[in-house]
Amino acid sequence: MNIRDIRVQLETTLADVLGTYRLANGATTPAIAVRAAGEGFPPGTTAQGLEVVIVRDPEPVTVPQYQQQTVGARWTLYLVDWSGDTPLQTIAGRLLWAYPGSNAILINVPRGVGPGAQMRVDLQTNPAN
């Protein structure tokens, strides 16, 4: 599975809960992005509601299948709640159900600094996905 496939799947799975980006030119788009680790917003872009950030480079993982092993991928993504009222645990649960073998970790965000809440999700994809 490549980055385009995982982004399309996530946007489809989370379409009803995704927030929006407001771009520097005033246009809006769903708040889902692929970025390198540490990369921020383009200048003039703001996020509202739930933002999903997919880290560009997945980690390869072996997947035992009978007596052979194949290689899948573990995609790191961040669920970022800019509004402070998004049910991140429910959204992560939806992803964990859709991608067996995945896990989620709540990230402590100091009050008044940055987003209202944040969660890291490591999605496990198998070669067949």
Secondary structure in CASP SS format (residue, H / E / C, confidence):
PFRMAT SS
TARGET T0000
AUTHOR 0000-0000-0000
METHOD secondary structure of the structure
MODEL  1
M C 1.00
N C 1.00
I H 1.00
R H 1.00
D H 1.00
I H 1.00
R H 1.00
V H 1.00
Q H 1.00
L H 1.00
E H 1.00
T H 1.00
T H 1.00
L C 1.00
A C 1.00
D C 1.00
V C 1.00
L E 1.00
G C 1.00
T E 1.00
Y E 1.00
R E 1.00
L C 1.00
A C 1.00
N C 1.00
G C 1.00
A C 1.00
T E 1.00
T E 1.00
P E 1.00
A C 1.00
I E 1.00
A E 1.00
V E 1.00
R E 1.00
A C 1.00
A C 1.00
G C 1.00
E C 1.00
G C 1.00
F C 1.00
P C 1.00
P C 1.00
G C 1.00
T C 1.00
T E 1.00
A E 1.00
Q E 1.00
G C 1.00
L E 1.00
E E 1.00
V E 1.00
V E 1.00
I E 1.00
V E 1.00
R C 1.00
D C 1.00
P C 1.00
E E 1.00
P E 1.00
V E 1.00
T E 1.00
V E 1.00
P E 1.00
Q E 1.00
Y C 1.00
Q C 1.00
Q E 1.00
Q E 1.00
T E 1.00
V E 1.00
G E 1.00
A E 1.00
R E 1.00
W E 1.00
T E 1.00
L E 1.00
Y E 1.00
L E 1.00
V E 1.00
D E 1.00
W C 1.00
S C 1.00
G C 1.00
D C 1.00
T C 1.00
P C 1.00
L H 1.00
Q H 1.00
T H 1.00
I H 1.00
A H 1.00
G H 1.00
R H 1.00
L H 1.00
L H 1.00
W H 1.00
A H 1.00
Y C 1.00
P C 1.00
G C 1.00
S C 1.00
N E 1.00
A E 1.00
I E 1.00
L E 1.00
I E 1.00
N C 1.00
V C 1.00
P C 1.00
R C 1.00
G C 1.00
V C 1.00
G C 1.00
P C 1.00
G C 1.00
A E 1.00
Q E 1.00
M E 1.00
R E 1.00
V E 1.00
D E 1.00
L E 1.00
Q E 1.00
T E 1.00
N C 1.00
P C 1.00
A C 1.00
N C 1.00
END
